[in-house]
Amino acid sequence: MDATITIKDALLFLIMGGAFVLILYVIFFFKNLITTVKHTNTIMADAEVITKIAKERTEDVDKMMDGLAESVTGITSALKGKESFIRSLSSIASAITSIVNILKKK
């Protein structure tokens, strides 16, 4: 019993083998891709939470710094003699309050 293999049959066998390997490769690729996308979504959710917290804290610090800057401006103008005595005391009290608020937040 003799079996003859033509070049055409050999090439078809190689093409089918290559297609099978390619299909297996694509399956493993998509399996890994799905895992990667799940991890990426988890990381992005965490980053969103952290960004929100950072934004809130930055706005709080900005408000405190504005109050402190106004207080310092009042104190400097009081020291230069541009304000009345009552206004000077009010500026000093405001500055102390701003500093206390900053220390309480920390």
C-alpha positions as CSV (number, residue, x, y, z in Angstrom):
1,M,0.0,0.0,0.0
2,D,1.6,3.2,-1.2
3,A,0.5,6.7,-0.2
4,T,1.6,9.6,-2.3
5,I,1.6,13.1,-1.1
6,T,1.6,15.8,-3.6
7,I,3.1,19.2,-3.1
8,K,-0.4,20.7,-3.1
9,D,-1.5,18.3,-0.3
10,A,1.7,19.2,1.7
11,L,1.1,22.9,1.3
12,L,-2.6,22.5,2.3
13,F,-1.5,20.6,5.4
14,L,1.0,23.3,6.4
15,I,-1.6,26.0,5.8
16,M,-4.1,24.2,8.0
17,G,-1.6,23.7,10.7
18,G,-0.6,27.4,10.6
19,A,-4.2,28.4,10.7
20,F,-4.8,26.2,13.8
21,V,-1.8,27.7,15.6
22,L,-3.0,31.2,14.6
23,I,-6.4,30.5,16.1
24,L,-4.9,29.3,19.3
25,Y,-2.7,32.3,19.5
26,V,-5.7,34.7,18.9
27,I,-7.7,32.9,21.7
28,F,-4.9,33.3,24.2
29,F,-4.3,36.9,23.1
30,F,-8.0,37.8,23.8
31,K,-8.0,36.0,27.1
32,N,-5.0,38.1,28.3
33,L,-6.5,41.2,26.8
34,I,-9.7,40.8,28.8
35,T,-7.7,40.3,32.0
36,T,-5.7,43.4,31.2
37,V,-8.8,45.5,30.6
38,K,-10.3,44.4,33.9
39,H,-7.2,45.5,35.8
40,T,-7.1,48.7,33.9
41,N,-10.7,49.5,34.8
42,T,-9.9,48.9,38.5
43,I,-6.9,51.2,38.4
44,M,-8.9,53.9,36.6
45,A,-11.7,53.7,39.3
46,D,-9.0,54.1,42.0
47,A,-7.4,57.0,40.2
48,E,-10.8,58.7,39.9
49,V,-11.4,58.5,43.7
50,I,-7.9,59.8,44.4
51,T,-8.3,62.7,42.0
52,K,-11.6,63.7,43.6
53,I,-10.0,63.7,47.1
54,A,-7.0,65.7,45.8
55,K,-9.3,68.3,44.2
56,E,-11.3,68.8,47.4
57,R,-8.2,69.2,49.5
58,T,-6.7,71.6,47.0
59,E,-9.8,73.7,47.1
60,D,-9.8,73.7,50.9
61,V,-6.2,74.8,51.0
62,D,-6.8,77.5,48.4
63,K,-9.6,79.0,50.5
64,M,-7.4,78.9,53.6
65,M,-4.6,80.6,51.8
66,D,-6.9,83.3,50.5
67,G,-8.1,84.1,54.0
68,L,-4.5,84.1,55.2
69,A,-3.4,86.5,52.4
70,E,-6.2,88.9,53.3
71,S,-5.2,88.8,56.9
72,V,-1.6,89.4,56.2
73,T,-2.5,92.3,53.9
74,G,-4.6,93.8,56.7
75,I,-1.7,93.4,59.1
76,T,0.8,95.1,56.8
77,S,-1.5,98.0,56.1
78,A,-2.1,98.3,59.8
79,L,1.6,98.3,60.5
80,K,2.0,101.0,57.9
81,G,-0.6,103.1,59.7
82,K,-3.2,103.1,57.0
83,E,-5.9,101.6,59.2
84,S,-7.6,102.6,62.4
85,F,-6.8,100.9,65.7
86,I,-10.0,98.8,65.7
87,R,-9.4,97.7,62.1
88,S,-5.9,96.7,63.1
89,L,-7.0,94.5,65.9
90,S,-9.6,92.9,63.6
91,S,-6.9,92.1,61.1
92,I,-4.7,90.6,63.7
93,A,-7.6,88.5,65.0
94,S,-8.4,87.4,61.5
95,A,-4.8,86.3,60.9
96,I,-4.7,84.3,64.1
97,T,-8.0,82.7,63.2
98,S,-6.7,81.7,59.8
99,I,-3.5,80.2,61.2
100,V,-5.5,78.3,63.8
101,N,-7.8,76.9,61.1
102,I,-4.8,75.8,59.0
103,L,-3.3,74.0,62.0
104,K,-6.7,72.3,62.9
105,K,-7.1,71.0,59.3
106,K,-3.7,69.3,59.5
